[in-house]
Amino acid sequence: MTKIYANGAFTEEAWVRLEADAELPTQPAADGVKLMVPLSRFLADPERLVALGDGAAVLVAAGEDVQLLEPHLARLPRVLVEFPKFTDGRGFSAARILREQLGYAGDIRAIGDFILDQIPLMRRCGVSSFEIVKPQVEASLRAGEWPEVTHYLQPVGSVAEIPAGTRPWARRPSDLHKVDQAAE
């Protein structure tokens, strides 16, 4: 079982990663197991995966072009974005493209090797759920730890932000501004 963190709570789900050359099933698994289908395999036969509904999701590896999913996004309940190493930021770009440029409204799930400090930044880029594989990340989230990031050096279009200082690229959350005004 895989631990999933979303909306402040943990759930468990059973996922199987399908290989790129494997045959897609014709119907969802009866035991509730869901499929991670690589982008290339999905694009070879998108209708079969879409027919599985919530029983399957497209897995976008680091560096793959998420724009190839555009014609199918309205029918996909979930896209999995892989973070192969915590130092690899290509997943952030994929999530932003899905949310901001393609208008994807479904669940974007981060999977792979990421650390607690990255989760607020992933949320800011449009990620809505997380596959938790590191015990220390799970323990921190269960303890209510949430690293606060108060200033950003890159604006995003998916959250409300305001300029922070005189540099046009420096941003901070707009609700932080309300807190600052209330304290004055």
N, C-alpha and C positions, 0 to 999 in steps of 0.2 A: 504494500500500500504506500501511496505517496502522500506526504503531508502538504496541504495547500493552505496558504494564509490569504484571506480576503476579507475585507470589511471588518477588520479587527478580530477575526475569529479563525480557528483552525478547523479544517475538515480533512477527511482522508478519502482518496480516490485511487482506483486501480487503473494504471496506464501501461500500455505496451507500445514500445517504439517499433514501428514497422520499417523494414529495410526498403531502400529505394526500388529494388527489383521484385519485391514481394507482391503477391496478388492481394487486392483489396477484397474484404468479405462483402457479401451481398446484403447483409443485414447486421444490425447491432448485436453484440455479444449478449447472450441471455444472462450471464453472470455479472453484468454491469461494467466489465472491463472496457476501457476506452482506448482508442488508437491515436498515436502520434504519427502522422503521415508526413514524410518529408515533402517540401515544396515541389521538387521535381516530380515526385510520384503523384501528388495531387494534380498538378497541371496536365499530366498524361491522361487523366480520367476524372475531371472534377465532379461530374454528376454522380458518380458512385459514392464519393466521400460525402457530398452534400446530402445524399439520400440517407446516410447514417445519422444525420442530425447531431445531437449533442454527444453521440457515441464516438465522435472522432474530431480531431483538430489538426490543422496544418501546422507543421513545425518549420519555422524559418531559421535556418542556421546563420551564424554571423557572416555578414557580407553578401547574403543573397538579396535579390531585388524584390522587396515586398510589393512594389507597384504591379508586379505580374498578377497579384491577387485581386486587383481592383474590380474586374467584372464579376467576381464571386463573393465579395465581402458581405453584401446584404444577406446572403444565405449561410454565412459561416458564424456560428455562435461563439467560436473561440479561435484565436491564433496564438500559438506558442512561439515566443521569441527566445532564442538561445543566447546565453551569456557563457561562452566556453571557459573563460577565465575572468577573474574579477578585474583584471587590467584591460580587458577588451571592451571598448565602449560602443561597438557597432550595433548592439542591441538597443541602445538608447535611441540611435538614429532611426532604426526600424520602427520602434514604437511611436516616435514622433511623426514619421511619415504616415503610418497607419491612422493615427488620430487626427493630425492637423491637415495633411494634404489629401488623404483619401476619405476622411470623415467616418472612419470605422467606429461603430458604436458598440460592438460586442466586447467580450472579455479578451484582454491582452494579458497573457500569462508569461512571466519571466521564469525561465528554467535554466539550470546550470550552476556555475560556480560564482556566486556573488556574496557580498558581505552585508552586514546590517546597515552600515553607513550608506550603502547605495540604494536601499529601498525607498527612502523619501525622494531621491532624485529620479528613480524609476517611476514612481507615482506621478511626479511632476511631468514626466514625458508621456504619460498615458497608460502605463502598466496598471492593471486593476487587480491582478492576483499573482501569487508567487508560489512556486514549488520550493519547499524548504528542505534542503538536503544536509545542511550543516547544523550539528547539534547546538553549537553556540549561538547561532542565529535564532533557532527555535526557542532556546532558553531565554534569550533577551526579549523576544517578542512576547513570550508567555509572561515575563516579568513586567511587561508594560513599557519596556525601554523603546524609545523612538528618537533617533538622533535628529536634533533640530537644525535645519539649515535656514539661516536667516537672510543670506545674500547670495545671489546668483550672478554669473558673468555672461549668461546667455539667455535671452528672453525665449519663452515658449508661448504658443497660442492656446494651450489647453487649460491654463489656470490664470486667475486674476493677479496681476503684478503691477507694481508701480516702479518708477525710477528710484534708484538709491544713490543719491548724491548727484554730482555733475557729469558723470560718465554715462552716456546714453545706453551702453550695454550692461551696466550694473543694475540689477533688479532686486526687489525684495517682495515678499507676499503682501498683497493689499491689506489683508486682515492685520498684519503686523503694524501697518500705518495707523489703523483704528485704535490699536492698543496704545501706541505711542501718543496719540492725541488725547486719549482718555486720561493718561498719566499726567498730562500738562495742566 
